[in-house]
Amino acid sequence: MQLGDFELNDALARLGTESAFEVLARAKEIERQGHEVINLGIGQPDFSTPQHIVEAAKKALDDGHHGYTPGNGILPLREAVAADVKKYRGAEIDPDNVVIVPGGKVTMWYAILMFGGPGTEIMYPNPGFPIYESVIAYSGAKPVPIPLREENGFAFDADEVLEKITPATRLLIINSPANPTGGVVPRDQFDKLVAGLERHPHVTVMSDEIYSRLTYDGAEFVTMLGYESLRDRLIILDGWSKTYAMTGWRIGYGVWPAPLVDLVTRLNINSVSCTNAATQFAAIAALEGPQDSVEVMRAAFDQRRKLIVDLTNDIPGMSSILPTGAFYTMPNISGTGVSAKDMETFLLEELHVAAIAGTSFGAYGEGYIRFSYANSVENIQKALGRMRDHANSVGWSKAA
């Protein structure tokens, strides 16, 4: 790969990005020009980290926790994770199988690099979190999309997933509740998938469960830890960013099969050395402290979820199903006649509303736009009002 005068590793040309950060940067530029931009793009709670968590980090610093920590994370935090997994997922795990990392992405990065490489295939949800496809391609593996369709509530079809498995398939990535769709996969599809995977013992599964505490309308969160037949080839990805409004703290964890733990720890040591000491103590406080802030945030998201769907369905050319997880909607914009990317650009540049093109999450995202409702009721009303007023008065022809 040539970049100016630099000869670089060709793999870098296959590395994608997360468009939400690009849209955020452009939104900040527009704000500096004196415009009010309403951000429905970035997937980040608009709540502050609960104060008892902040105080725990301060205390850790005051107590002198300023140095390196073990490559796999401090034992009290790994024990707290194991206790939390038992409480909320009903599964017993060994703290020695937990590896603490600086952010949720790190677990997926390690897993994909471990199982990827030329001649291999990795399956991932599409539309799905864009880093999946990006890192799969970077690793040299073939990205194999699992289509998530609106008519299925953006849940995977287990039969379709199983049909796509080949002898080259190394890793299967699952995400429920999901980014960007807000879809929650029903238990019957998990049951069918796991039963079918018994015929494919060469396939490891990574279940991204970062939104596990954010479900609505009685939707059931199904953890893959509940399937004993998969436990020896299952990686769980989770963290603190979404549940505790700790995106900037950069802390997450993986639950790994025992044979992989030492390798994951070595990857950590070779790349980041260890995870921030004070942040780990804050993470203990998050898991072991009061959980009322989680429900307060979830209830607020629930209210906004219903509102944003109702408002979207009032906009000519747009329609939205009611998602049951995370804090995203994935409205269908095919009725506007505008492509996903053109709609993203128009909303930001002309209406000053930041949203993310469905194609930023994969080819199956064409015809959709992603809204994050991690913003206030007032701002959601204002943003969707701008869209409705434009569609009613002018139409979408200018956006095409």
Sequence and secondary structure as in RCSB ss.txt:
>XXXX:A:sequence
MQLGDFELNDALARLGTESAFEVLARAKEIERQGHEVINLGIGQPDFSTPQHIVEAAKKALDDGHHGYTPGNGIL
PLREAVAADVKKYRGAEIDPDNVVIVPGGKVTMWYAILMFGGPGTEIMYPNPGFPIYESVIAYSGAKPVPIPLRE
ENGFAFDADEVLEKITPATRLLIINSPANPTGGVVPRDQFDKLVAGLERHPHVTVMSDEIYSRLTYDGAEFVTML
GYESLRDRLIILDGWSKTYAMTGWRIGYGVWPAPLVDLVTRLNINSVSCTNAATQFAAIAALEGPQDSVEVMRAA
FDQRRKLIVDLTNDIPGMSSILPTGAFYTMPNISGTGVSAKDMETFLLEELHVAAIAGTSFGAYGEGYIRFSYAN
SVENIQKALGRMRDHANSVGWSKAA
>XXXX:A:secstr
 EETTEE  GGGGG    HHHHHHHHHHHHHHTT   EE  S   SS   HHHHHHHHHHHHTT  S   TT  H
HHHHHHHHHHHHHH     GGGEEEESSHHHHHHHHHHHH STT EEEEEES  HHHHHHHHHHT EEEEEE  G
GGTT   HHHHHHT  TTEEEEEEESS TTT     HHHHHHHHHHHTT TT EEEEE TTTT B TT     GG
G GGGGGGEEEEEESTTTTT GGG  EEEE  HHHHHHHHHHHHHHTSS  HHHHHHHHHHHHS  HHHHHHHHH
HHHHHHHHHHHHTTSTT B     BTTEE  B GGGT  HHHHHHHHHHTS EE EEGGGG GGGTTBEEEE  S
 HHHHHHHHHHHHHHHHHT SGGG 
